[in-house]
Structure formats: C-alpha cells, structure tokens
Amino acid sequence: MTLIENQASSGAILSNETIWQTLHDGLEGQFRDQRVLVLIPDHTRSLPLPFLFRALVEVLHDARQLDFMVALGTHPPLSEPQLCNLVVGSPGERESTFGHIGLLNHAWDKPSALATLGTMEQDEIKQISGAHWHESLPDRVEIRLNKAALECDHIIILGPSFPHEVAGFSGGAKYLFPGISGAEMINATHWLGALAGVIGTIGIKDTPVRSMIHAAAQRLKTPVTLIALTVQGRDLAGLFIGDMYTAWSAAADFSAQRHILWCNKPFQRVLSCAPPMYDELWTAAKAMYKLEPAVANGGEVIIYAPHLDVVSHVHG
C-alpha cells in the first residue's frame, strides 16, 4: 500500500481542509460493502477525535458496517455517555446522525470476547527480548485478540504516535497488542518494557516491546490500514495513511522531531503536571516516565496532580 502523508512545516499544524483531503485521498472507495472496524484511543490520548470521527464516517460512507472500538488495553471501560462524549461529542447526533455507527469497548477480561491467534513460545520470546530476557518473563504467551478483529473485513487503526515509556513510540500495531488483546500480551509486553527500562526505550523505534508487538500482529490475517497521527496540542501536525508498519514508522520519525526536546544537561528537580485526562495514578505516572531521561542521577521529579484520588481503577 502506498503511503499517503501530509506533514506541516516546522511549528505549524495541518488545516482541517488538508486533513479531510488527505483522508479522502488515502481511503475513499477502498472499503465498499465491507465490514470495517476502526480502533481508536480512549481519553488518555490527545487528538481531535470527534472531528476525525465525522471525517471517517463521511469517507467510509459506502462501507456495509462501520464500528469504532476503543482500544482500552486494561483501562476501565467507558459508559455510553462517556463513549459519546469521547467520539461523537454530541448526544443528540449520536442518536440521530450516527445511530447506525457502532461504538464499542474492548473487553480484555472477558474470555468470550477474545479469540486465540496462536502462541509465542520461549525461544521466540528470548530472541525478541535479547539482552533484556529474564526468567521472570513467561515461558509462552497466548496471543488472544478481540473477536471483532477477526469477524470484520478490514481494520483501520486511528491513533497518534508519541514517545512512549514501554514501546519506544506509541501507535500502530500497539492498538492491537495490547490495545484489544488478552491479558497475556498486555502483561508480557509491559513486563518486558520494565526490564528494558525507560531510558533504553522511550523515543527509540526499534525496541524489544515493539518487536514483540509486531511479531504478534503478524499472526492476524485481517487486513489492516493505519492512520497514524502526529499531534501538537489538540491539533494535527502530521497524517500518515498506509500499512501498519510503514505509516507507523513515518509517524514515529516525525514525532521524534516534534515531541523530543534535547537538553544540554540533566535537571536536578522537575515539576511535572499530570493533566486531568489522567484520572488515576496508573496513567498519571506518565508525568514521571516521560521525564526520566532528562533527570540527573539522584534528581527529583515532583508530580503535581491535585485531582487524583485513586492509584488504579482496575489494578487496585
């Protein structure tokens, strides 16, 4: 699949007209009479989702069935009003204009919602982990995915790419694993990321966790198209449409330009403000992870998050 891309010049953002045209150029007429599943992030990721939702509904008007699934990983499921607010933005339009569009949560903890694609055996896990392999990693990992990914004709992944403390850069096939996967891949990738460490991971494309994600994704037979985004604030600076690997790689490269600030020396003390979209310490800890490479040995990160009152909604 040819990569369709649009990048704003330094410091600029893409106009809504440019975004619409790029989506039309990359997707128009390719999914006629198909059942299409669009994977999207939850509220812990920043992007102009209601605008992109409307654009995709228009571009994919000739699809037989169009569903949007929130790739939650183990994040808490969203209520119907929360889904509507996240994706559509208007309750009235949800019931009228977009009543035919499915809005779904991933259910990682419901075995009946998952299908098994295969297993990743210890030899493969060791090869992927390299120097970071440890006996605490599982001997084998069952690769399970939400059944909806196997029951549709085509998957579209829509999401941003940022420097990420577990995978190196977020986005791409990460919306499959751990986004809509079973607990086994969720646990294995996060523990491998912990063994690799933040400093050896964040802002690096080729990481053990990314390799594990891609190895699992290759077991999926359903065709996948990626709409990878480079987000600046709540706007888009880059848009990349293509196969799941090429588009992600291009978005990660552009993210490195837009989202990584190189400093002359590490800092002794940093005040990091966790935004309200992180409603638990489990996700708000990103306020620490993102800054670890910039903090001196023995330095201090202070997380300012007066809105938090829980460690994790799911994990206790």
C-alpha positions in Angstrom: 0.0 0.0 0.0 1.3 3.4 -1.0 2.0 5.8 1.9 -0.2 8.9 1.8 1.2 11.5 4.1 1.0 15.2 5.0 3.4 17.0 7.3 3.0 20.6 8.4 6.1 22.8 8.2 8.1 23.5 11.4 5.9 24.8 14.2 2.7 24.7 12.0 -0.3 22.5 12.1 -2.5 20.9 9.4 -5.7 22.7 8.4 -9.0 20.9 8.7 -9.3 21.1 4.9 -5.9 19.4 4.4 -6.8 16.7 6.9 -10.1 16.0 5.1 -8.5 15.9 1.7 -5.7 13.5 2.9 -8.2 11.1 4.4 -10.2 11.2 1.1 -7.1 10.6 -0.9 -6.0 7.7 1.2 -9.3 5.9 1.9 -12.1 6.9 -0.5 -13.8 4.0 -2.2 -11.5 1.3 -0.8 -14.0 -0.3 1.6 -17.1 -0.5 -0.4 -19.6 -3.1 1.1 -17.1 -4.1 3.7 -17.4 -4.6 7.5 -14.9 -2.1 8.8 -13.6 -1.9 12.4 -11.9 1.3 13.4 -9.7 1.1 16.5 -9.4 4.4 18.4 -7.7 5.5 21.7 -9.5 6.4 24.9 -9.5 9.7 26.8 -5.9 9.2 27.9 -4.6 10.1 24.4 -4.9 13.6 22.9 -6.2 14.1 19.4 -9.2 15.8 17.7 -11.3 12.6 17.8 -14.8 13.9 17.2 -13.6 15.8 14.1 -11.7 12.7 12.8 -14.8 10.5 13.6 -17.0 12.7 11.4 -14.5 12.7 8.6 -14.1 9.0 8.6 -17.9 8.4 8.7 -18.1 10.5 5.6 -15.2 8.9 3.8 -16.3 5.4 4.6 -20.0 6.0 3.7 -20.0 3.0 1.4 -18.9 0.5 4.0 -21.6 -2.1 4.8 -20.9 -1.8 8.5 -18.8 0.7 10.4 -17.8 0.2 14.1 -15.4 2.2 16.3 -13.8 0.2 19.1 -11.9 1.9 22.0 -8.6 0.1 22.3 -8.6 0.2 26.1 -5.9 -2.3 27.0 -6.7 -2.7 30.7 -8.0 0.8 31.1 -11.6 1.0 32.5 -14.5 0.6 30.0 -16.4 3.7 29.1 -20.1 4.2 29.7 -22.4 5.1 26.8 -22.3 8.8 27.7 -18.5 8.7 28.0 -18.2 6.9 24.6 -20.5 9.5 23.1 -18.5 12.4 24.6 -15.2 11.0 23.5 -16.1 10.0 20.0 -19.1 12.0 18.8 -19.1 15.0 21.2 -22.9 15.5 20.9 -25.5 13.1 22.4 -28.2 14.3 20.0 -26.1 13.4 17.0 -25.3 10.1 18.4 -28.9 9.1 18.4 -29.8 10.6 15.1 -27.0 11.2 12.6 -24.7 8.5 13.9 -27.2 6.0 15.2 -26.0 3.4 12.7 -22.4 3.5 13.8 -21.2 1.1 16.5 -19.3 2.5 19.5 -17.6 -0.4 21.4 -15.4 -1.0 24.3 -12.7 -3.7 24.2 -13.3 -6.3 26.9 -9.9 -7.6 27.8 -11.1 -9.5 30.8 -14.0 -11.4 29.1 -12.8 -14.7 27.6 -15.9 -14.9 25.4 -14.9 -11.7 23.7 -11.5 -13.0 22.7 -10.1 -15.4 20.0 -6.7 -17.1 20.1 -4.4 -16.5 17.2 -1.6 -18.7 18.4 1.2 -18.7 21.0 4.6 -17.2 21.3 7.0 -19.8 22.7 10.0 -19.2 24.9 12.6 -19.4 22.1 10.8 -16.5 20.2 10.4 -14.6 23.5 14.1 -15.0 24.2 15.1 -13.9 20.7 12.9 -10.8 20.9 14.0 -9.9 24.4 17.7 -10.1 23.6 19.8 -8.8 26.4 16.7 -7.9 28.4 15.4 -11.5 28.7 14.9 -12.6 32.3 13.5 -15.8 33.7 10.6 -13.9 35.1 9.2 -13.5 31.6 6.6 -16.1 30.7 7.7 -19.4 29.0 4.9 -18.9 26.5 2.4 -16.2 25.7 -1.1 -17.0 24.4 -1.9 -14.4 21.7 -5.5 -13.5 22.0 -7.3 -10.7 20.3 -10.8 -9.3 20.4 -13.1 -11.4 18.2 -14.3 -8.3 16.3 -10.9 -8.1 14.7 -11.4 -11.5 13.1 -15.1 -11.0 12.2 -14.6 -7.8 10.1 -13.3 -7.5 6.6 -10.8 -4.7 7.3 -9.3 -3.0 10.4 -8.4 0.7 10.4 -6.2 1.9 13.2 -6.6 5.6 14.0 -4.3 7.0 16.6 -1.3 9.2 17.5 2.3 8.3 17.9 4.2 9.8 20.8 7.5 8.8 22.6 6.4 6.0 24.9 8.0 4.6 28.0 7.1 0.9 27.3 7.1 0.6 23.5 9.5 3.4 22.4 6.9 5.1 20.4 3.1 4.6 20.8 0.7 3.9 18.0 0.5 1.5 15.1 0.1 -2.2 15.9 0.1 -1.2 19.6 -3.6 -0.7 19.1 -3.9 -4.4 18.6 -1.4 -5.5 21.2 -2.1 -4.6 24.0 -4.9 -2.3 22.7 -7.5 -5.0 22.0 -5.6 -8.1 23.2 -6.0 -10.5 26.1 -4.2 -10.1 29.4 -1.3 -12.4 28.4 0.2 -10.0 25.8 -0.7 -7.0 27.9 1.3 -8.4 30.8 4.2 -9.7 28.8 4.8 -6.5 26.8 4.6 -4.3 29.9 7.0 -6.5 31.9 9.5 -6.7 29.1 9.3 -2.9 28.9 10.0 -2.7 32.6 13.0 -5.0 32.2 14.3 -2.8 29.3 13.8 0.4 31.3 12.5 3.8 30.4 15.9 5.3 29.4 16.6 2.5 27.0 13.2 2.6 25.5 11.4 6.0 25.3 11.9 7.8 21.9 13.5 4.7 20.3 11.7 3.0 17.4 13.4 -0.4 17.5 12.7 -1.8 21.0 12.1 -5.3 22.3 8.5 -4.5 23.1 7.8 -3.1 19.6 9.3 -6.3 18.2 7.0 -8.4 20.4 4.0 -6.3 19.3 4.9 -6.7 15.6 5.6 -10.5 16.0 2.1 -10.9 17.5 0.5 -8.7 14.8 1.8 -10.9 12.1 -0.5 -13.7 13.3 -3.5 -11.6 12.4 -4.9 -12.3 8.9 -7.4 -9.5 8.7 -6.1 -6.6 6.5 -5.1 -3.5 8.5 -4.7 0.1 7.3 -3.1 2.6 9.7 -4.0 6.3 10.0 -1.0 7.4 12.1 -1.1 10.9 13.6 1.4 13.4 14.9 -0.4 15.5 17.4 0.5 19.0 18.5 -1.7 20.1 21.4 -5.2 19.2 20.2 -4.3 19.7 16.5 -2.6 17.5 13.9 0.9 18.3 12.6 1.3 15.1 10.6 -1.0 12.5 9.0 0.2 9.2 7.6 -2.0 6.6 5.9 -0.6 3.3 4.8 0.2 -0.2 6.0 0.5 -0.8 9.7 4.3 -0.7 9.7 5.3 1.9 7.2 2.8 4.5 8.3 3.8 4.0 12.0 7.5 4.3 11.2 6.9 7.6 9.3 4.8 9.0 12.2 7.3 8.0 14.8 10.1 9.7 12.8 8.0 12.9 12.7 7.1 12.5 16.4 10.8 12.5 17.2 11.1 15.9 15.6 8.0 17.4 17.2 7.9 15.8 20.7 11.5 15.3 21.8 13.4 18.2 23.3 17.1 17.7 23.7 18.7 19.5 26.7 22.4 20.4 27.3 22.4 18.9 30.7 20.1 16.9 33.0 17.9 18.6 35.6 18.1 18.1 39.4 14.5 18.9 40.1 11.5 18.9 37.7 7.9 19.8 38.4 5.6 17.7 36.2 1.9 18.5 35.9 -0.3 15.5 35.2 -3.3 16.6 33.1 -6.9 15.9 34.2 -7.3 13.3 31.4 -5.2 11.0 33.6 -7.8 10.2 36.3 -5.6 7.6 38.1 -2.0 7.4 39.2 -1.6 4.4 37.0 -1.7 6.6 33.9 -0.7 9.9 35.5 2.7 8.3 36.3 3.5 9.1 32.7 4.3 12.5 34.1 7.3 10.8 35.6 8.2 8.3 32.9 8.4 10.9 30.1 10.9 13.0 32.1 13.2 10.2 33.4 15.9 10.6 30.7 16.2 14.3 31.5 16.6 14.0 35.3 20.1 13.7 36.8 21.1 10.8 38.9 19.8 11.5 42.4 17.4 14.1 41.0 13.7 14.5 41.8 10.5 14.6 39.8 7.5 16.1 41.6 4.2 15.1 40.1 1.5 17.8 40.6 -1.9 16.2 40.3 -4.3 17.5 42.9 -7.3 15.9 41.0 -6.1 12.3 41.7 -7.7 10.3 44.4 -7.0 6.7 43.3 -4.0 4.6 42.3 -5.8 2.5 39.7 -9.4 1.9 38.8 -8.6 -1.7 37.6 -5.4 -2.8 39.3 -6.2 -1.9 42.9 
